[in-house]
Amino acid sequence: MDPISTARYGMMAATAKLAGSASRIATAGPSGDVDYAQEAVTQIQASQSFKADVGVIKVADEMWRSLLNLQAVNPRGTTA
């Protein structure tokens, strides 16, 4: 699997984790059946995971751009 696909799936997982946590908080009743501290930790972890996956995509994009630039300089694939 390529790094962009892996990062994309990671971003989707982080988004789902964040949405699940937000839903649990939003639907919590006055009885306090939600551990807010744990939900805060879950949201921070999901946010950091998402940021890491974005970083992977940025690096992969830079690598592709560099490769395309090299190919544009030497379109026939011959060595200089």
N, C-alpha and C positions, 0 to 999 in steps of 0.2 A: 504494500500500500504506500502511496506517495505521501510526503509530509503534509501537503495541503489538505488532502482528504482526512488524514488523521487529526489534524488541527481542527478541521471543520466539524468532525464528529465530537471532538472534545468541547468545542464551543456549544454545540447543541446540547450536550450532556450538562454543561455548566448552566446553560439557560434554563433547562428543565429543573435542575436542582434549585436554582434561585426562584423560579416560579412556584415550585412546590413549597418552599419555605415561606414565601410571601402569602401563598394561599392559606397555609396553616395559621399564620399570624392573623390574617384578615378574618378568618372564620372562628377564631378563638372566642369563646364566650367569657362571661365574667367569672366563671369558675376557675379560670387560670390553669386550664389543662394543657397549656403550651409552655415549654421551657424557653423563655425569650433569650436567655444567654446562649443556649445551644443553637437557636435559630440565627442569632447574630453571627456565631462562629460559622455556621453553614453558609450564610450569605457571603461572608468574607472569603471563605475558601472557594466558593463558586466564582466570585469576582476575580480572585487571583488566578484561578485556573483559566478563566476566559482571557485575561490579559496575557498569560503565558502562551496560549494558543494563537492569539493575535500576533505576538512576537515571532512565533514560528512561521506564520504566513508572511510576515514582512521579510524575514530572512530568505525564505524560499523565493519570494518575488525579486529580491535583490540578486539572488543567484541566477535566476532566469534572465533578468535584464543584462547581467554581465555576460552570460553565455550568448545572448542574442547580439550584444555589441561586438563580441569577439567574432561571431559569424559574419556580421556586417562588414567588419574590417577585412576579413579573409573569406570571401564567399565560396571559394572553391574547395576549401578544406585543405589547401596545401600549406606546408610550413614555409615560413619566411626565410 
